[in-house]
């Protein structure tokens, strides 16, 4: 169940993010680096690395809320706070892809030698 940090960033748990993705209610933005994203990612997540991140380049929340994810939650919280500094609502996946996998949720994995998905 979601909760809010003391500085008003919404933290979603993995199952909430999965449901919101399935309903088309969020835009999940993965702020890890390209090599991390290439190795494995949450289905439906888009890549925007924190190393090149500019919160002003993201769309304002509309029909879909922007939610950030990363490996364990630190970088996504940083991205969310940058978005909040621009006056936009901010949310992230608490625990990142690590918690997502710990809860048995699916990830897309790619074999770096072939570029093919790993089942």
Phi and psi restraints in degrees (range 20) as a CNS / XPLOR table:
assign (resid 1 and name C) (resid 2 and name N)
       (resid 2 and name CA) (resid 2 and name C) 1.0 -70.7 20.0 2
assign (resid 2 and name N) (resid 2 and name CA)
       (resid 2 and name C) (resid 3 and name N) 1.0 154.3 20.0 2
assign (resid 2 and name C) (resid 3 and name N)
       (resid 3 and name CA) (resid 3 and name C) 1.0 -146.2 20.0 2
assign (resid 3 and name N) (resid 3 and name CA)
       (resid 3 and name C) (resid 4 and name N) 1.0 175.1 20.0 2
assign (resid 3 and name C) (resid 4 and name N)
       (resid 4 and name CA) (resid 4 and name C) 1.0 -118.5 20.0 2
assign (resid 4 and name N) (resid 4 and name CA)
       (resid 4 and name C) (resid 5 and name N) 1.0 136.6 20.0 2
assign (resid 4 and name C) (resid 5 and name N)
       (resid 5 and name CA) (resid 5 and name C) 1.0 -71.7 20.0 2
assign (resid 5 and name N) (resid 5 and name CA)
       (resid 5 and name C) (resid 6 and name N) 1.0 166.4 20.0 2
assign (resid 5 and name C) (resid 6 and name N)
       (resid 6 and name CA) (resid 6 and name C) 1.0 -57.2 20.0 2
assign (resid 6 and name N) (resid 6 and name CA)
       (resid 6 and name C) (resid 7 and name N) 1.0 -26.3 20.0 2
assign (resid 6 and name C) (resid 7 and name N)
       (resid 7 and name CA) (resid 7 and name C) 1.0 -98.3 20.0 2
assign (resid 7 and name N) (resid 7 and name CA)
       (resid 7 and name C) (resid 8 and name N) 1.0 20.0 20.0 2
assign (resid 7 and name C) (resid 8 and name N)
       (resid 8 and name CA) (resid 8 and name C) 1.0 74.2 20.0 2
assign (resid 8 and name N) (resid 8 and name CA)
       (resid 8 and name C) (resid 9 and name N) 1.0 25.0 20.0 2
assign (resid 8 and name C) (resid 9 and name N)
       (resid 9 and name CA) (resid 9 and name C) 1.0 -88.1 20.0 2
assign (resid 9 and name N) (resid 9 and name CA)
       (resid 9 and name C) (resid 10 and name N) 1.0 128.5 20.0 2
assign (resid 9 and name C) (resid 10 and name N)
       (resid 10 and name CA) (resid 10 and name C) 1.0 -77.1 20.0 2
assign (resid 10 and name N) (resid 10 and name CA)
       (resid 10 and name C) (resid 11 and name N) 1.0 130.8 20.0 2
assign (resid 10 and name C) (resid 11 and name N)
       (resid 11 and name CA) (resid 11 and name C) 1.0 -112.1 20.0 2
assign (resid 11 and name N) (resid 11 and name CA)
       (resid 11 and name C) (resid 12 and name N) 1.0 118.3 20.0 2
assign (resid 11 and name C) (resid 12 and name N)
       (resid 12 and name CA) (resid 12 and name C) 1.0 -99.4 20.0 2
assign (resid 12 and name N) (resid 12 and name CA)
       (resid 12 and name C) (resid 13 and name N) 1.0 147.0 20.0 2
assign (resid 12 and name C) (resid 13 and name N)
       (resid 13 and name CA) (resid 13 and name C) 1.0 -87.2 20.0 2
assign (resid 13 and name N) (resid 13 and name CA)
       (resid 13 and name C) (resid 14 and name N) 1.0 163.9 20.0 2
assign (resid 13 and name C) (resid 14 and name N)
       (resid 14 and name CA) (resid 14 and name C) 1.0 -56.0 20.0 2
assign (resid 14 and name N) (resid 14 and name CA)
       (resid 14 and name C) (resid 15 and name N) 1.0 -41.5 20.0 2
assign (resid 14 and name C) (resid 15 and name N)
       (resid 15 and name CA) (resid 15 and name C) 1.0 -66.7 20.0 2
assign (resid 15 and name N) (resid 15 and name CA)
       (resid 15 and name C) (resid 16 and name N) 1.0 -34.8 20.0 2
assign (resid 15 and name C) (resid 16 and name N)
       (resid 16 and name CA) (resid 16 and name C) 1.0 -64.3 20.0 2
assign (resid 16 and name N) (resid 16 and name CA)
       (resid 16 and name C) (resid 17 and name N) 1.0 -43.5 20.0 2
assign (resid 16 and name C) (resid 17 and name N)
       (resid 17 and name CA) (resid 17 and name C) 1.0 -62.5 20.0 2
assign (resid 17 and name N) (resid 17 and name CA)
       (resid 17 and name C) (resid 18 and name N) 1.0 -42.9 20.0 2
assign (resid 17 and name C) (resid 18 and name N)
       (resid 18 and name CA) (resid 18 and name C) 1.0 -58.9 20.0 2
assign (resid 18 and name N) (resid 18 and name CA)
       (resid 18 and name C) (resid 19 and name N) 1.0 -45.7 20.0 2
assign (resid 18 and name C) (resid 19 and name N)
       (resid 19 and name CA) (resid 19 and name C) 1.0 -64.0 20.0 2
assign (resid 19 and name N) (resid 19 and name CA)
       (resid 19 and name C) (resid 20 and name N) 1.0 -44.2 20.0 2
assign (resid 19 and name C) (resid 20 and name N)
       (resid 20 and name CA) (resid 20 and name C) 1.0 -65.3 20.0 2
assign (resid 20 and name N) (resid 20 and name CA)
       (resid 20 and name C) (resid 21 and name N) 1.0 -37.8 20.0 2
assign (resid 20 and name C) (resid 21 and name N)
       (resid 21 and name CA) (resid 21 and name C) 1.0 -61.9 20.0 2
assign (resid 21 and name N) (resid 21 and name CA)
       (resid 21 and name C) (resid 22 and name N) 1.0 -47.6 20.0 2
assign (resid 21 and name C) (resid 22 and name N)
       (resid 22 and name CA) (resid 22 and name C) 1.0 -61.4 20.0 2
assign (resid 22 and name N) (resid 22 and name CA)
       (resid 22 and name C) (resid 23 and name N) 1.0 -32.6 20.0 2
assign (resid 22 and name C) (resid 23 and name N)
       (resid 23 and name CA) (resid 23 and name C) 1.0 -84.7 20.0 2
assign (resid 23 and name N) (resid 23 and name CA)
       (resid 23 and name C) (resid 24 and name N) 1.0 -4.5 20.0 2
assign (resid 23 and name C) (resid 24 and name N)
       (resid 24 and name CA) (resid 24 and name C) 1.0 71.4 20.0 2
assign (resid 24 and name N) (resid 24 and name CA)
       (resid 24 and name C) (resid 25 and name N) 1.0 24.8 20.0 2
assign (resid 24 and name C) (resid 25 and name N)
       (resid 25 and name CA) (resid 25 and name C) 1.0 -95.5 20.0 2
assign (resid 25 and name N) (resid 25 and name CA)
       (resid 25 and name C) (resid 26 and name N) 1.0 -8.9 20.0 2
assign (resid 25 and name C) (resid 26 and name N)
       (resid 26 and name CA) (resid 26 and name C) 1.0 -133.1 20.0 2
assign (resid 26 and name N) (resid 26 and name CA)
       (resid 26 and name C) (resid 27 and name N) 1.0 156.9 20.0 2
assign (resid 26 and name C) (resid 27 and name N)
       (resid 27 and name CA) (resid 27 and name C) 1.0 -110.4 20.0 2
assign (resid 27 and name N) (resid 27 and name CA)
       (resid 27 and name C) (resid 28 and name N) 1.0 108.6 20.0 2
assign (resid 27 and name C) (resid 28 and name N)
       (resid 28 and name CA) (resid 28 and name C) 1.0 -88.5 20.0 2
assign (resid 28 and name N) (resid 28 and name CA)
       (resid 28 and name C) (resid 29 and name N) 1.0 119.7 20.0 2
assign (resid 28 and name C) (resid 29 and name N)
       (resid 29 and name CA) (resid 29 and name C) 1.0 -113.1 20.0 2
assign (resid 29 and name N) (resid 29 and name CA)
       (resid 29 and name C) (resid 30 and name N) 1.0 115.0 20.0 2
assign (resid 29 and name C) (resid 30 and name N)
       (resid 30 and name CA) (resid 30 and name C) 1.0 -86.9 20.0 2
assign (resid 30 and name N) (resid 30 and name CA)
       (resid 30 and name C) (resid 31 and name N) 1.0 120.0 20.0 2
assign (resid 30 and name C) (resid 31 and name N)
       (resid 31 and name CA) (resid 31 and name C) 1.0 -101.0 20.0 2
assign (resid 31 and name N) (resid 31 and name CA)
       (resid 31 and name C) (resid 32 and name N) 1.0 15.4 20.0 2
assign (resid 31 and name C) (resid 32 and name N)
       (resid 32 and name CA) (resid 32 and name C) 1.0 -74.4 20.0 2
assign (resid 32 and name N) (resid 32 and name CA)
       (resid 32 and name C) (resid 33 and name N) 1.0 176.5 20.0 2
assign (resid 32 and name C) (resid 33 and name N)
       (resid 33 and name CA) (resid 33 and name C) 1.0 -81.6 20.0 2
assign (resid 33 and name N) (resid 33 and name CA)
       (resid 33 and name C) (resid 34 and name N) 1.0 159.0 20.0 2
assign (resid 33 and name C) (resid 34 and name N)
       (resid 34 and name CA) (resid 34 and name C) 1.0 -53.9 20.0 2
assign (resid 34 and name N) (resid 34 and name CA)
       (resid 34 and name C) (resid 35 and name N) 1.0 -38.5 20.0 2
assign (resid 34 and name C) (resid 35 and name N)
       (resid 35 and name CA) (resid 35 and name C) 1.0 -66.3 20.0 2
assign (resid 35 and name N) (resid 35 and name CA)
       (resid 35 and name C) (resid 36 and name N) 1.0 -36.7 20.0 2
assign (resid 35 and name C) (resid 36 and name N)
       (resid 36 and name CA) (resid 36 and name C) 1.0 -66.1 20.0 2
assign (resid 36 and name N) (resid 36 and name CA)
       (resid 36 and name C) (resid 37 and name N) 1.0 -45.1 20.0 2
assign (resid 36 and name C) (resid 37 and name N)
       (resid 37 and name CA) (resid 37 and name C) 1.0 -63.7 20.0 2
assign (resid 37 and name N) (resid 37 and name CA)
       (resid 37 and name C) (resid 38 and name N) 1.0 -40.1 20.0 2
assign (resid 37 and name C) (resid 38 and name N)
       (resid 38 and name CA) (resid 38 and name C) 1.0 -65.0 20.0 2
assign (resid 38 and name N) (resid 38 and name CA)
       (resid 38 and name C) (resid 39 and name N) 1.0 -35.4 20.0 2
assign (resid 38 and name C) (resid 39 and name N)
       (resid 39 and name CA) (resid 39 and name C) 1.0 -70.9 20.0 2
assign (resid 39 and name N) (resid 39 and name CA)
       (resid 39 and name C) (resid 40 and name N) 1.0 -43.2 20.0 2
assign (resid 39 and name C) (resid 40 and name N)
       (resid 40 and name CA) (resid 40 and name C) 1.0 -164.4 20.0 2
assign (resid 40 and name N) (resid 40 and name CA)
       (resid 40 and name C) (resid 41 and name N) 1.0 148.6 20.0 2
assign (resid 40 and name C) (resid 41 and name N)
       (resid 41 and name CA) (resid 41 and name C) 1.0 -155.9 20.0 2
assign (resid 41 and name N) (resid 41 and name CA)
       (resid 41 and name C) (resid 42 and name N) 1.0 164.1 20.0 2
assign (resid 41 and name C) (resid 42 and name N)
       (resid 42 and name CA) (resid 42 and name C) 1.0 -77.8 20.0 2
assign (resid 42 and name N) (resid 42 and name CA)
       (resid 42 and name C) (resid 43 and name N) 1.0 130.9 20.0 2
assign (resid 42 and name C) (resid 43 and name N)
       (resid 43 and name CA) (resid 43 and name C) 1.0 -55.7 20.0 2
assign (resid 43 and name N) (resid 43 and name CA)
       (resid 43 and name C) (resid 44 and name N) 1.0 129.4 20.0 2
assign (resid 43 and name C) (resid 44 and name N)
       (resid 44 and name CA) (resid 44 and name C) 1.0 94.2 20.0 2
assign (resid 44 and name N) (resid 44 and name CA)
       (resid 44 and name C) (resid 45 and name N) 1.0 -9.4 20.0 2
assign (resid 44 and name C) (resid 45 and name N)
       (resid 45 and name CA) (resid 45 and name C) 1.0 -77.4 20.0 2
assign (resid 45 and name N) (resid 45 and name CA)
       (resid 45 and name C) (resid 46 and name N) 1.0 142.5 20.0 2
assign (resid 45 and name C) (resid 46 and name N)
       (resid 46 and name CA) (resid 46 and name C) 1.0 -103.7 20.0 2
assign (resid 46 and name N) (resid 46 and name CA)
       (resid 46 and name C) (resid 47 and name N) 1.0 151.3 20.0 2
assign (resid 46 and name C) (resid 47 and name N)
       (resid 47 and name CA) (resid 47 and name C) 1.0 -97.4 20.0 2
assign (resid 47 and name N) (resid 47 and name CA)
       (resid 47 and name C) (resid 48 and name N) 1.0 130.2 20.0 2
assign (resid 47 and name C) (resid 48 and name N)
       (resid 48 and name CA) (resid 48 and name C) 1.0 -149.4 20.0 2
assign (resid 48 and name N) (resid 48 and name CA)
       (resid 48 and name C) (resid 49 and name N) 1.0 88.7 20.0 2
assign (resid 48 and name C) (resid 49 and name N)
       (resid 49 and name CA) (resid 49 and name C) 1.0 -57.8 20.0 2
assign (resid 49 and name N) (resid 49 and name CA)
       (resid 49 and name C) (resid 50 and name N) 1.0 140.9 20.0 2
assign (resid 49 and name C) (resid 50 and name N)
       (resid 50 and name CA) (resid 50 and name C) 1.0 -60.4 20.0 2
assign (resid 50 and name N) (resid 50 and name CA)
       (resid 50 and name C) (resid 51 and name N) 1.0 -29.0 20.0 2
assign (resid 50 and name C) (resid 51 and name N)
       (resid 51 and name CA) (resid 51 and name C) 1.0 -64.5 20.0 2
assign (resid 51 and name N) (resid 51 and name CA)
       (resid 51 and name C) (resid 52 and name N) 1.0 -21.3 20.0 2
assign (resid 51 and name C) (resid 52 and name N)
       (resid 52 and name CA) (resid 52 and name C) 1.0 -122.0 20.0 2
assign (resid 52 and name N) (resid 52 and name CA)
       (resid 52 and name C) (resid 53 and name N) 1.0 13.7 20.0 2
assign (resid 52 and name C) (resid 53 and name N)
       (resid 53 and name CA) (resid 53 and name C) 1.0 -70.3 20.0 2
assign (resid 53 and name N) (resid 53 and name CA)
       (resid 53 and name C) (resid 54 and name N) 1.0 136.2 20.0 2
assign (resid 53 and name C) (resid 54 and name N)
       (resid 54 and name CA) (resid 54 and name C) 1.0 -138.7 20.0 2
assign (resid 54 and name N) (resid 54 and name CA)
       (resid 54 and name C) (resid 55 and name N) 1.0 102.5 20.0 2
assign (resid 54 and name C) (resid 55 and name N)
       (resid 55 and name CA) (resid 55 and name C) 1.0 -57.8 20.0 2
assign (resid 55 and name N) (resid 55 and name CA)
       (resid 55 and name C) (resid 56 and name N) 1.0 -25.7 20.0 2
assign (resid 55 and name C) (resid 56 and name N)
       (resid 56 and name CA) (resid 56 and name C) 1.0 -70.6 20.0 2
assign (resid 56 and name N) (resid 56 and name CA)
       (resid 56 and name C) (resid 57 and name N) 1.0 -13.7 20.0 2
assign (resid 56 and name C) (resid 57 and name N)
       (resid 57 and name CA) (resid 57 and name C) 1.0 -88.6 20.0 2
assign (resid 57 and name N) (resid 57 and name CA)
       (resid 57 and name C) (resid 58 and name N) 1.0 -2.9 20.0 2
assign (resid 57 and name C) (resid 58 and name N)
       (resid 58 and name CA) (resid 58 and name C) 1.0 -90.8 20.0 2
assign (resid 58 and name N) (resid 58 and name CA)
       (resid 58 and name C) (resid 59 and name N) 1.0 149.9 20.0 2
assign (resid 58 and name C) (resid 59 and name N)
       (resid 59 and name CA) (resid 59 and name C) 1.0 -69.7 20.0 2
assign (resid 59 and name N) (resid 59 and name CA)
       (resid 59 and name C) (resid 60 and name N) 1.0 151.9 20.0 2
assign (resid 59 and name C) (resid 60 and name N)
       (resid 60 and name CA) (resid 60 and name C) 1.0 -67.8 20.0 2
assign (resid 60 and name N) (resid 60 and name CA)
       (resid 60 and name C) (resid 61 and name N) 1.0 156.0 20.0 2
assign (resid 60 and name C) (resid 61 and name N)
       (resid 61 and name CA) (resid 61 and name C) 1.0 -59.3 20.0 2
assign (resid 61 and name N) (resid 61 and name CA)
       (resid 61 and name C) (resid 62 and name N) 1.0 134.9 20.0 2
assign (resid 61 and name C) (resid 62 and name N)
       (resid 62 and name CA) (resid 62 and name C) 1.0 -136.5 20.0 2
assign (resid 62 and name N) (resid 62 and name CA)
       (resid 62 and name C) (resid 63 and name N) 1.0 -120.5 20.0 2
assign (resid 62 and name C) (resid 63 and name N)
       (resid 63 and name CA) (resid 63 and name C) 1.0 -66.7 20.0 2
assign (resid 63 and name N) (resid 63 and name CA)
       (resid 63 and name C) (resid 64 and name N) 1.0 -21.8 20.0 2
assign (resid 63 and name C) (resid 64 and name N)
       (resid 64 and name CA) (resid 64 and name C) 1.0 -122.4 20.0 2
assign (resid 64 and name N) (resid 64 and name CA)
       (resid 64 and name C) (resid 65 and name N) 1.0 136.1 20.0 2
assign (resid 64 and name C) (resid 65 and name N)
       (resid 65 and name CA) (resid 65 and name C) 1.0 -86.8 20.0 2
assign (resid 65 and name N) (resid 65 and name CA)
       (resid 65 and name C) (resid 66 and name N) 1.0 138.0 20.0 2
assign (resid 65 and name C) (resid 66 and name N)
       (resid 66 and name CA) (resid 66 and name C) 1.0 -78.4 20.0 2
assign (resid 66 and name N) (resid 66 and name CA)
       (resid 66 and name C) (resid 67 and name N) 1.0 127.5 20.0 2
assign (resid 66 and name C) (resid 67 and name N)
       (resid 67 and name CA) (resid 67 and name C) 1.0 -129.3 20.0 2
assign (resid 67 and name N) (resid 67 and name CA)
       (resid 67 and name C) (resid 68 and name N) 1.0 132.5 20.0 2
assign (resid 67 and name C) (resid 68 and name N)
       (resid 68 and name CA) (resid 68 and name C) 1.0 -98.5 20.0 2
assign (resid 68 and name N) (resid 68 and name CA)
       (resid 68 and name C) (resid 69 and name N) 1.0 150.4 20.0 2
assign (resid 68 and name C) (resid 69 and name N)
       (resid 69 and name CA) (resid 69 and name C) 1.0 -139.8 20.0 2
assign (resid 69 and name N) (resid 69 and name CA)
       (resid 69 and name C) (resid 70 and name N) 1.0 159.7 20.0 2
assign (resid 69 and name C) (resid 70 and name N)
       (resid 70 and name CA) (resid 70 and name C) 1.0 -153.8 20.0 2
assign (resid 70 and name N) (resid 70 and name CA)
       (resid 70 and name C) (resid 71 and name N) 1.0 -153.4 20.0 2
assign (resid 70 and name C) (resid 71 and name N)
       (resid 71 and name CA) (resid 71 and name C) 1.0 -75.3 20.0 2
assign (resid 71 and name N) (resid 71 and name CA)
       (resid 71 and name C) (resid 72 and name N) 1.0 -48.1 20.0 2
assign (resid 71 and name C) (resid 72 and name N)
       (resid 72 and name CA) (resid 72 and name C) 1.0 -134.6 20.0 2
assign (resid 72 and name N) (resid 72 and name CA)
       (resid 72 and name C) (resid 73 and name N) 1.0 -1.7 20.0 2
assign (resid 72 and name C) (resid 73 and name N)
       (resid 73 and name CA) (resid 73 and name C) 1.0 114.6 20.0 2
assign (resid 73 and name N) (resid 73 and name CA)
       (resid 73 and name C) (resid 74 and name N) 1.0 -15.6 20.0 2
assign (resid 73 and name C) (resid 74 and name N)
       (resid 74 and name CA) (resid 74 and name C) 1.0 -71.3 20.0 2
assign (resid 74 and name N) (resid 74 and name CA)
       (resid 74 and name C) (resid 75 and name N) 1.0 -50.7 20.0 2
assign (resid 74 and name C) (resid 75 and name N)
       (resid 75 and name CA) (resid 75 and name C) 1.0 -68.7 20.0 2
assign (resid 75 and name N) (resid 75 and name CA)
       (resid 75 and name C) (resid 76 and name N) 1.0 -36.4 20.0 2
assign (resid 75 and name C) (resid 76 and name N)
       (resid 76 and name CA) (resid 76 and name C) 1.0 -66.8 20.0 2
assign (resid 76 and name N) (resid 76 and name CA)
       (resid 76 and name C) (resid 77 and name N) 1.0 -35.1 20.0 2
assign (resid 76 and name C) (resid 77 and name N)
       (resid 77 and name CA) (resid 77 and name C) 1.0 -66.3 20.0 2
assign (resid 77 and name N) (resid 77 and name CA)
       (resid 77 and name C) (resid 78 and name N) 1.0 -39.6 20.0 2
assign (resid 77 and name C) (resid 78 and name N)
       (resid 78 and name CA) (resid 78 and name C) 1.0 -60.2 20.0 2
assign (resid 78 and name N) (resid 78 and name CA)
       (resid 78 and name C) (resid 79 and name N) 1.0 -46.5 20.0 2
assign (resid 78 and name C) (resid 79 and name N)
       (resid 79 and name CA) (resid 79 and name C) 1.0 -62.0 20.0 2
assign (resid 79 and name N) (resid 79 and name CA)
       (resid 79 and name C) (resid 80 and name N) 1.0 -42.4 20.0 2
assign (resid 79 and name C) (resid 80 and name N)
       (resid 80 and name CA) (resid 80 and name C) 1.0 -62.2 20.0 2
assign (resid 80 and name N) (resid 80 and name CA)
       (resid 80 and name C) (resid 81 and name N) 1.0 -41.3 20.0 2
assign (resid 80 and name C) (resid 81 and name N)
       (resid 81 and name CA) (resid 81 and name C) 1.0 -66.2 20.0 2
assign (resid 81 and name N) (resid 81 and name CA)
       (resid 81 and name C) (resid 82 and name N) 1.0 -35.6 20.0 2
assign (resid 81 and name C) (resid 82 and name N)
       (resid 82 and name CA) (resid 82 and name C) 1.0 -64.6 20.0 2
assign (resid 82 and name N) (resid 82 and name CA)
       (resid 82 and name C) (resid 83 and name N) 1.0 -39.6 20.0 2
assign (resid 82 and name C) (resid 83 and name N)
       (resid 83 and name CA) (resid 83 and name C) 1.0 -65.4 20.0 2
assign (resid 83 and name N) (resid 83 and name CA)
       (resid 83 and name C) (resid 84 and name N) 1.0 -42.1 20.0 2
assign (resid 83 and name C) (resid 84 and name N)
       (resid 84 and name CA) (resid 84 and name C) 1.0 -62.5 20.0 2
assign (resid 84 and name N) (resid 84 and name CA)
       (resid 84 and name C) (resid 85 and name N) 1.0 -35.4 20.0 2
assign (resid 84 and name C) (resid 85 and name N)
       (resid 85 and name CA) (resid 85 and name C) 1.0 -61.7 20.0 2
assign (resid 85 and name N) (resid 85 and name CA)
       (resid 85 and name C) (resid 86 and name N) 1.0 -21.4 20.0 2
assign (resid 85 and name C) (resid 86 and name N)
       (resid 86 and name CA) (resid 86 and name C) 1.0 -92.8 20.0 2
assign (resid 86 and name N) (resid 86 and name CA)
       (resid 86 and name C) (resid 87 and name N) 1.0 7.0 20.0 2
assign (resid 86 and name C) (resid 87 and name N)
       (resid 87 and name CA) (resid 87 and name C) 1.0 86.0 20.0 2
assign (resid 87 and name N) (resid 87 and name CA)
       (resid 87 and name C) (resid 88 and name N) 1.0 11.3 20.0 2
assign (resid 87 and name C) (resid 88 and name N)
       (resid 88 and name CA) (resid 88 and name C) 1.0 -98.0 20.0 2
assign (resid 88 and name N) (resid 88 and name CA)
       (resid 88 and name C) (resid 89 and name N) 1.0 150.9 20.0 2
assign (resid 88 and name C) (resid 89 and name N)
       (resid 89 and name CA) (resid 89 and name C) 1.0 -62.8 20.0 2
assign (resid 89 and name N) (resid 89 and name CA)
       (resid 89 and name C) (resid 90 and name N) 1.0 151.9 20.0 2
assign (resid 89 and name C) (resid 90 and name N)
       (resid 90 and name CA) (resid 90 and name C) 1.0 -133.9 20.0 2
assign (resid 90 and name N) (resid 90 and name CA)
       (resid 90 and name C) (resid 91 and name N) 1.0 138.3 20.0 2
assign (resid 90 and name C) (resid 91 and name N)
       (resid 91 and name CA) (resid 91 and name C) 1.0 -149.2 20.0 2
assign (resid 91 and name N) (resid 91 and name CA)
       (resid 91 and name C) (resid 92 and name N) 1.0 152.8 20.0 2
assign (resid 91 and name C) (resid 92 and name N)
       (resid 92 and name CA) (resid 92 and name C) 1.0 -150.5 20.0 2
assign (resid 92 and name N) (resid 92 and name CA)
       (resid 92 and name C) (resid 93 and name N) 1.0 165.5 20.0 2
assign (resid 92 and name C) (resid 93 and name N)
       (resid 93 and name CA) (resid 93 and name C) 1.0 -85.7 20.0 2
assign (resid 93 and name N) (resid 93 and name CA)
       (resid 93 and name C) (resid 94 and name N) 1.0 109.1 20.0 2
assign (resid 93 and name C) (resid 94 and name N)
       (resid 94 and name CA) (resid 94 and name C) 1.0 -64.6 20.0 2
assign (resid 94 and name N) (resid 94 and name CA)
       (resid 94 and name C) (resid 95 and name N) 1.0 129.1 20.0 2
assign (resid 94 and name C) (resid 95 and name N)
       (resid 95 and name CA) (resid 95 and name C) 1.0 85.5 20.0 2
assign (resid 95 and name N) (resid 95 and name CA)
       (resid 95 and name C) (resid 96 and name N) 1.0 -7.8 20.0 2
assign (resid 95 and name C) (resid 96 and name N)
       (resid 96 and name CA) (resid 96 and name C) 1.0 58.9 20.0 2
assign (resid 96 and name N) (resid 96 and name CA)
       (resid 96 and name C) (resid 97 and name N) 1.0 -160.7 20.0 2
assign (resid 96 and name C) (resid 97 and name N)
       (resid 97 and name CA) (resid 97 and name C) 1.0 -64.7 20.0 2
assign (resid 97 and name N) (resid 97 and name CA)
       (resid 97 and name C) (resid 98 and name N) 1.0 -24.5 20.0 2
assign (resid 97 and name C) (resid 98 and name N)
       (resid 98 and name CA) (resid 98 and name C) 1.0 -62.5 20.0 2
assign (resid 98 and name N) (resid 98 and name CA)
       (resid 98 and name C) (resid 99 and name N) 1.0 -46.0 20.0 2
assign (resid 98 and name C) (resid 99 and name N)
       (resid 99 and name CA) (resid 99 and name C) 1.0 -69.9 20.0 2
assign (resid 99 and name N) (resid 99 and name CA)
       (resid 99 and name C) (resid 100 and name N) 1.0 -36.1 20.0 2
assign (resid 99 and name C) (resid 100 and name N)
       (resid 100 and name CA) (resid 100 and name C) 1.0 -55.8 20.0 2
assign (resid 100 and name N) (resid 100 and name CA)
       (resid 100 and name C) (resid 101 and name N) 1.0 -49.5 20.0 2
assign (resid 100 and name C) (resid 101 and name N)
       (resid 101 and name CA) (resid 101 and name C) 1.0 -68.3 20.0 2
assign (resid 101 and name N) (resid 101 and name CA)
       (resid 101 and name C) (resid 102 and name N) 1.0 -37.9 20.0 2
assign (resid 101 and name C) (resid 102 and name N)
       (resid 102 and name CA) (resid 102 and name C) 1.0 -60.6 20.0 2
assign (resid 102 and name N) (resid 102 and name CA)
       (resid 102 and name C) (resid 103 and name N) 1.0 -28.1 20.0 2
assign (resid 102 and name C) (resid 103 and name N)
       (resid 103 and name CA) (resid 103 and name C) 1.0 -89.7 20.0 2
assign (resid 103 and name N) (resid 103 and name CA)
       (resid 103 and name C) (resid 104 and name N) 1.0 6.9 20.0 2
assign (resid 103 and name C) (resid 104 and name N)
       (resid 104 and name CA) (resid 104 and name C) 1.0 78.2 20.0 2
assign (resid 104 and name N) (resid 104 and name CA)
       (resid 104 and name C) (resid 105 and name N) 1.0 17.9 20.0 2
assign (resid 104 and name C) (resid 105 and name N)
       (resid 105 and name CA) (resid 105 and name C) 1.0 -83.5 20.0 2
assign (resid 105 and name N) (resid 105 and name CA)
       (resid 105 and name C) (resid 106 and name N) 1.0 153.3 20.0 2
assign (resid 105 and name C) (resid 106 and name N)
       (resid 106 and name CA) (resid 106 and name C) 1.0 -74.0 20.0 2
assign (resid 106 and name N) (resid 106 and name CA)
       (resid 106 and name C) (resid 107 and name N) 1.0 149.1 20.0 2
assign (resid 106 and name C) (resid 107 and name N)
       (resid 107 and name CA) (resid 107 and name C) 1.0 -129.9 20.0 2
assign (resid 107 and name N) (resid 107 and name CA)
       (resid 107 and name C) (resid 108 and name N) 1.0 157.6 20.0 2
assign (resid 107 and name C) (resid 108 and name N)
       (resid 108 and name CA) (resid 108 and name C) 1.0 -93.7 20.0 2
assign (resid 108 and name N) (resid 108 and name CA)
       (resid 108 and name C) (resid 109 and name N) 1.0 122.9 20.0 2
assign (resid 108 and name C) (resid 109 and name N)
       (resid 109 and name CA) (resid 109 and name C) 1.0 -117.1 20.0 2
assign (resid 109 and name N) (resid 109 and name CA)
       (resid 109 and name C) (resid 110 and name N) 1.0 142.3 20.0 2
assign (resid 109 and name C) (resid 110 and name N)
       (resid 110 and name CA) (resid 110 and name C) 1.0 -126.4 20.0 2
assign (resid 110 and name N) (resid 110 and name CA)
       (resid 110 and name C) (resid 111 and name N) 1.0 133.9 20.0 2
assign (resid 110 and name C) (resid 111 and name N)
       (resid 111 and name CA) (resid 111 and name C) 1.0 -74.0 20.0 2
assign (resid 111 and name N) (resid 111 and name CA)
       (resid 111 and name C) (resid 112 and name N) 1.0 117.8 20.0 2
assign (resid 111 and name C) (resid 112 and name N)
       (resid 112 and name CA) (resid 112 and name C) 1.0 -65.0 20.0 2
assign (resid 112 and name N) (resid 112 and name CA)
       (resid 112 and name C) (resid 113 and name N) 1.0 -22.9 20.0 2
assign (resid 112 and name C) (resid 113 and name N)
       (resid 113 and name CA) (resid 113 and name C) 1.0 -76.7 20.0 2
assign (resid 113 and name N) (resid 113 and name CA)
       (resid 113 and name C) (resid 114 and name N) 1.0 -34.4 20.0 2
assign (resid 113 and name C) (resid 114 and name N)
       (resid 114 and name CA) (resid 114 and name C) 1.0 -112.2 20.0 2
assign (resid 114 and name N) (resid 114 and name CA)
       (resid 114 and name C) (resid 115 and name N) 1.0 -21.8 20.0 2
assign (resid 114 and name C) (resid 115 and name N)
       (resid 115 and name CA) (resid 115 and name C) 1.0 78.3 20.0 2
assign (resid 115 and name N) (resid 115 and name CA)
       (resid 115 and name C) (resid 116 and name N) 1.0 7.0 20.0 2
assign (resid 115 and name C) (resid 116 and name N)
       (resid 116 and name CA) (resid 116 and name C) 1.0 -92.9 20.0 2
assign (resid 116 and name N) (resid 116 and name CA)
       (resid 116 and name C) (resid 117 and name N) 1.0 147.0 20.0 2
assign (resid 116 and name C) (resid 117 and name N)
       (resid 117 and name CA) (resid 117 and name C) 1.0 -61.3 20.0 2
assign (resid 117 and name N) (resid 117 and name CA)
       (resid 117 and name C) (resid 118 and name N) 1.0 144.7 20.0 2
assign (resid 117 and name C) (resid 118 and name N)
       (resid 118 and name CA) (resid 118 and name C) 1.0 -99.3 20.0 2
assign (resid 118 and name N) (resid 118 and name CA)
       (resid 118 and name C) (resid 119 and name N) 1.0 128.9 20.0 2
